[in-house]
Structures are given as C-alpha cells and as structure tokens.
C-alpha cells in the first residue's frame, strides 16, 4: 500500500471468484483497486455448464418442459413458458385463451415472489437482516398461493405444450384475492421501509450507476434496463399469452421518484413497484378470464405424433422477473428438437456490472453485484492479493466490510 500519502497509493488486484458471496453459481471477478476504490473491473462467467440443452435434444418437448422448469430455481415457469411458446409457433398450435390467462397469472405470482426474494437479499448485503427476514416472511404468502394453484412451491410443472396442466377453479379465487389483498395492504409499508430509510438511501443512492446510454449499449433487459430509464418490457412491446388484453405499462423510477438516476436505489424502486403491478395484473386476469379448455390436446400420443410432423424454427420470449428470457427451438420432423438454445436474462445483464462497479468502493461490491439480481452461484472464499502477498477472504469477511460501511454511515 502507501506510506499514508493518498497520492502515493499503490494499486493492487483483488480477484473474487470463481466463488462469490452473493451469488448462486460461480463467476470470476477481477478488481484493480486504488485504496478502497475500484479502478477497473472485469469478470469471467462460464464456470458451470449443466448440459441441459444437450439433454433436451435427446428428449421430446413434453419431457423438455420438465428440464426447463429446473433451469432456474426461482423463475422456472419463465423458461418453461418461453420454450413452450417456441414449440407452439413451430407446430402452429392455438393455445386456448383460458390457458393463456392462467399462464399470465402464474408468471406474475412468480414475479412477486422473485422480487421479494431479491429485496431480502439486497437488504442482507447492506447488513439490514431484519428487513431480510421481513421480506422473506411476506414472500411466503405468494409461495403458498403458487403451491395451491400448481401443487408445488418451486418447479411448478404447470406449463404443457399447448396450454397448462391445471385449471384455476372458482373455489381457489378467494385464496388468490386474499393473497393480493395482503400485498396491497403491505405495499406502503415495504416502500416506506426500503425507500425512506436514511441508511439505505446513503448506501444505494448514486451507487452503481448505469446510465441509459450504457443500458442500451450493453443490451440490458428487465428491471436493470428500466431502472436506467429504458422503456422496455416484452409483455408490452411484443404481447403474448393474455398480456395483449391487459392494461400494462413498463415501470420506470421516475414514476415514484420524479427522476431516473440508474443507481442501485432505482433498481430497488422498480422491483418494489412491479410487485404492486403484478398483483394488479393478476386481478385483471381473474376478472376477465374466459371459460373453456386449458389444453390444445389432452392425449399425449397425439401430441407426440404431431411432433414428428413439425418442421421449422421459432423463438419463444417471456418477460421474466430478471428480464427477457429467450428460447430458440428448431424441429425437423423428429420427436425431439434438432436445436435448442436458451438465453437467460442474466446473460444480457452481466456486462452492466462493469460501468456499475468502476469508481465505487470495495464495500459496495456485494450490493452492486446483487442489484441486477443475477442468476449465478455462491461458495465460501475470496482470494485477495496485495503486494504479492496472498490471503483468503471469506464470504463472511467481505459481507462484514459491507455491514461496517453501513454502520459508519449510520453514525
């Protein structure tokens, strides 16, 4: 380091990974530090490959739906819906209108629970564990309702090629409305706790800024893009399922704050407001959902026979909680696809880390990295190299630095 003169501070490198304290899959970060400030940031993903696409091309689309549910443990229906839409376009399947509404309802419940899970993790990275426990407790209401409708809390198994596997019956409506009323009454409290707390404002305001130009240049999607003022939402721009019949408007920070800065705070605002928006979308769906079938074809042998007649390629898109999910499928008259490629929303958002991180402090790394809600993995240790000396910084140590910064600001 230096002899105490800031002008003589010697830059050093901090590698973090391929493990990370806030993520669920490995990724390798390298930070060039000058004192506590990040001068340059870089990262290398691709540490884990599960071979799901390879497995999928040896299965028929009905079997693949079960794989897509497991691409992400938080947003399973996002992938199964995008994949099903691609196959349905190739086969020219007209999904029953009622099934489209059920798909939208489940997708919006998934958005609610995903955003609340993220809000709790963001609070944890700031050292606000009381808020972590609050948001995860209130998330249970959505999880219980998802279980009521699909039979599972995760890996719902609700999507089928040509529709959905389960109907939403009239006797389930009271439980759904009870859940929506719960979040309506809770919304003001969540906004007040997250957005009016002085410490959260000090840690998140003007931290990890992503400008609108950078958001467009780096092709970001979802709340990450909208928090930077990009008016973009697949549900609105390219309506699908029931979304074309509903009143939906992309959530931008200036709707609540009167301005857009593109910082961590704005990303909190967008997700919290989208919880309220999703509840409203579900209400709309329940009010106008038509009666009718929920599957294009109920007999599996007939669907398998139709796969063997399918030729062509298509792209299925869905506005997942993290942003646009894209599935490319090609079928050439076989029971299984000849090509299947998945582009998850995090793939589009990872490059935004670079402008967000550069110029910030080392204690801000956890909250900035978590602010895009990345779908990556975590393990325990971080290697730190200073002046040629190597030491091990644990997950707990890096988290401690973030908490200490919060406490310094509170004093």
Buried (B, 14 or more C-beta within 10 A) or exposed (E): EEEEEEEEBEEBEBBBBBBBBBBBBBBBBBBBBBBEBBEBBBBEBEBEEEEBBEEBBEBBBBEBBBBBBBBBEBBBBBBBBBBBBBBBBBBEBEBBBBBBBBBBBBBBBBBBBBBBBBBBBBBBBBBBEEBBEBBBEBBEBBBBBBEEBBEBEBBBBBBBBBBBBBBBEEEBEEEBBEBBEBBBEBBEEBBEBBBEBEBBBBBBEEBBBBBBEBBBEBEBBBBBBBBBBBEBBBBBEEEBBBBEBBEBEBBBBEEBEEEBBBBBBBBBBBBBBBBBBBBBBBBBBBEEBEEEBBBBBEEEEEBEEBBEEBEEBBBBBBBBBBBBBBBBBBBEEEBBBEEBBBBBBBBBBBBBBBBBBBBBBBBBBBBBBBBBBBBBBBBEBBBBEEEEEEEEBEBEBBBBBBBEBBEEBEE
